[in-house]
Amino acid sequence: MSTYMAKNDSLEKTWYIIDAAGKPLGRVAAKAASILRGKHRPEYTPNVDCGDYVIIINAKDAVLTGNKLLEKKHYSHTGYIGHLKEVSYKDLMETRPELAMEYAVTGMLPHNTLGRKAAKKLKIYAGAEHNHEAQKPVAWTGEI
């Protein structure tokens, strides 16, 4: 008996829409990362890009539980000495909620070539409108 190994050519990619309105940011990000990796498929293979495309809408309406909105900060470094930048999630969710969701999802993906390839299949929108109607996306019906 042999183990089935998926080939990248034989996989059919589908587009899923996840509505983040009223849902915790981390739960939506974890489900999106799982779909991007392809872990929801029965033919999942860890070393092959089995994932599907994900569209996250209403990112501005995602919630952060507890005191995370006030206490959590995102840090980035420019590469120069003393140039550590920090922004609170309160400011980030007000100005660029798509970026906050992108940070959460990419942090849950592997930090290698497969993760970078999967991150390119993620589309995030602050509102309910998106421009991917031609791809015939399907609403995600599983739990979040």
Steps between C-alpha positions, in 0.01 A plus 500: 500500500644838404439846639328748270714804426322795337648662191467874449371453143215268594349725769210725415509833684175652626429845639342541845350809664524542876291772663687639803218722629452447873749211518832500691793603283715205608233239429442635151876514438550141622226366272634700203853370560369143514315543168804666340715201602238252374446323831125480438555266204523123530796493259709743712873452454734707721766568235258593218297820464152343535330817622215697353448873455343694789314832490439660840233771499391741776843501665414832665222328697722225646528518879793460737397342830612605844733800524685415179363803318670732752802298613612305192760665276658413167875548479710541186863589451637701209848351524661817633624532857227625731225485236259263672149608400195412705133558429210405725227278364243770584666731245562213257136386504379858448733590215596173322300197620611298196859527619412376849329195351792441262749507790290243685463262205860516380622442854310170500644381169838325478792737457642343184427491126171313548378763744594787270322330212191445715499863618468617141167317476350711781281800412374725782244780478384739773144516367255254349593578136766308312596475134529121466154416368652353182664223706156387631595491871311276741406608853684298767238295681721327759543623854728786589 
